[in-house]
Amino acid sequence: MDFIYEKLVRPVFFRQDPETVHHLAVKGLQCLGAIAPLRAAMEKFNLVRDEKPTEAFGVKFPNKIGLAAGFDKDALVWRAMPALGFGHVEIGTVTCHDQAGNPKPRIFRYPKDEAIVNFCGFPNDGAETIAERLSKSRAQKTKKVPLGINIGKSKITPIEDAAQDYIFSYNKLADFADYFTVNVSCPNLPELRKLQSKGDLERLMSALKDADAERAEKFGKAKVPFLVKIAPDLTFREIDDVIETVENLGLGGIVATNTTTSRPEKSAYETRGGLSGSPIFDKSREVVAYICKNTKKPVIAVGGISDTERAAKMFDAGACLVQIYSSFIFKGPFFAKELAKSLYWRSGAKWL
Ligand SMILES: Cc1cc2nc3c(=O)[nH]c(=O)nc-3n(C[C@H](O)[C@H](O)[C@H](O)COP(=O)(O)O)c2cc1C
């Protein structure tokens, strides 16, 4: 399967514009999502279940490999992803207002380096439409893996009013989320990263926690865990501040990391936007290791995980789950299954 993807499918795909290919892939996955018996058969075959599910922030995960935010921005294909082996899916980033994002071209691939630069700026259908889509999906009730919802700020909302924007999305989507990831680290939305700073993050996350408590009290619903997604470009001091907020407010954990604004020396990468994929692994791993050394809060590691060794290094650093995006594009549709399987055997071998 990998051979077919690498030698036949990928060369054809990679000759096209990245977003055209993305839309084609989404169409294909929507078809798979819609054919329940095929989906169920593929899930049976591809969804590797660890001997013991991972439990983190009150949610159970059948395996440790998730799809990172950005691939399924509009909740169109999440239900097909367990059939490819993913043990959780994070949709979004979803914003209060629907928005077109930055002008195209805004995704650039570098296959030799297995790197991607994106300058998307949260194109999405908006929280209301996405909530409606999720409410109509019967798969909501039968889903096999946790669904994370990544929320961000709309471009037209001033940074001072960010909390209201996030709370709107929270209120629309809370019924469907096993957890929320609060994205304060995308480099493609002006000023968004300011929300990572101590006072701003505390205010934002307190407001979200209050909204969650209000919903729990008013409607008798269970509270939803919040994770904060951070950039790999923060200093250790800034990471300390994030950890303090996460601990003080009793948040679910941290997703580390988003894309980086820095570039390797002498690289020819697009200079706008955020870099993902293989070249950011060391940086992301360093951030994950630092966080795990300084808190017991769960960490989902993401950034440049392109093989089993790298995934294992993230777990050795203390992560409880990992997510992938770029390697899904470069290695093919069943890469999550492969990773989950090899990690399963790796952990099995340890215990035997
Ligand atoms: C094209 C593209 C779009 C992305 N969009 C989002 C997004 O909307 N929200 C988000 O939190 N992260 C987004 N990301 C970042 C990924 O979720 C992930 O954090 C990052 O790519 C590092 O993982 P990777 O090296 O496995 O790709 C995007 C990444 C790419 C490549």
The ligand as an SDF file (V2000), in Angstrom:
LIG
                    3D

 31 33  0  0  0  0  0  0  0  0999 V2000
   -1.6640   23.0780    5.6910 C   0  0  0  0  0  0  0  0  0  0  0  0
   -1.6800   23.1180    7.1880 C   0  0  0  0  0  0  0  0  0  0  0  0
   -2.7520   23.7170    7.8570 C   0  0  0  0  0  0  0  0  0  0  0  0
   -2.7710   23.7770    9.2510 C   0  0  0  0  0  0  0  0  0  0  0  0
   -3.8480   24.3320    9.8790 N   0  0  0  0  0  0  0  0  0  0  0  0
   -3.8990   24.3240   11.2270 C   0  0  0  0  0  0  0  0  0  0  0  0
   -5.0320   24.8390   11.9130 C   0  0  0  0  0  0  0  0  0  0  0  0
   -6.0120   25.2710   11.3050 O   0  0  0  0  0  0  0  0  0  0  0  0
   -5.0100   24.8220   13.2720 N   0  0  0  0  0  0  0  0  0  0  0  0
   -3.9510   24.3250   13.9980 C   0  0  0  0  0  0  0  0  0  0  0  0
   -4.0020   24.3130   15.2290 O   0  0  0  0  0  0  0  0  0  0  0  0
   -2.8790   23.8130   13.3650 N   0  0  0  0  0  0  0  0  0  0  0  0
   -2.8340   23.8040   12.0210 C   0  0  0  0  0  0  0  0  0  0  0  0
   -1.7450   23.2890   11.3830 N   0  0  0  0  0  0  0  0  0  0  0  0
   -0.5970   22.8050   12.2090 C   0  0  0  0  0  0  0  0  0  0  0  0
   -0.6730   21.3040   12.4790 C   0  0  0  0  0  0  0  0  0  0  0  0
   -1.8080   20.9630   13.2250 O   0  0  0  0  0  0  0  0  0  0  0  0
    0.5890   20.8540   13.2590 C   0  0  0  0  0  0  0  0  0  0  0  0
    0.6000   21.4800   14.5190 O   0  0  0  0  0  0  0  0  0  0  0  0
    1.8800   21.1940   12.5250 C   0  0  0  0  0  0  0  0  0  0  0  0
    1.7420   21.0230   11.1330 O   0  0  0  0  0  0  0  0  0  0  0  0
    3.0550   20.3240   12.9960 C   0  0  0  0  0  0  0  0  0  0  0  0
    2.7820   18.9570   12.7590 O   0  0  0  0  0  0  0  0  0  0  0  0
    3.3870   18.1430   11.5090 P   0  0  0  0  0  0  0  0  0  0  0  0
    4.8540   18.4370   11.4730 O   0  0  0  0  0  0  0  0  0  0  0  0
    3.0280   16.7260   11.7620 O   0  0  0  0  0  0  0  0  0  0  0  0
    2.7120   18.7020   10.2770 O   0  0  0  0  0  0  0  0  0  0  0  0
   -1.6960   23.2240    9.9900 C   0  0  0  0  0  0  0  0  0  0  0  0
   -0.6380   22.6270    9.3100 C   0  0  0  0  0  0  0  0  0  0  0  0
   -0.6160   22.5650    7.9350 C   0  0  0  0  0  0  0  0  0  0  0  0
    0.5440   21.9070    7.2570 C   0  0  0  0  0  0  0  0  0  0  0  0
  1  2  1  0
  2  3  1  0
  2 30  2  0
  3  4  2  0
  4  5  1  0
  4 28  1  0
  5  6  2  0
  6  7  1  0
  6 13  1  0
  7  8  2  0
  7  9  1  0
  9 10  1  0
 10 11  2  0
 10 12  1  0
 12 13  2  0
 13 14  1  0
 14 15  1  0
 14 28  1  0
 15 16  1  0
 16 17  1  0
 16 18  1  0
 18 19  1  0
 18 20  1  0
 20 21  1  0
 20 22  1  0
 22 23  1  0
 23 24  1  0
 24 25  2  0
 24 26  1  0
 24 27  1  0
 28 29  2  0
 29 30  1  0
 30 31  1  0
M  END
$$$$
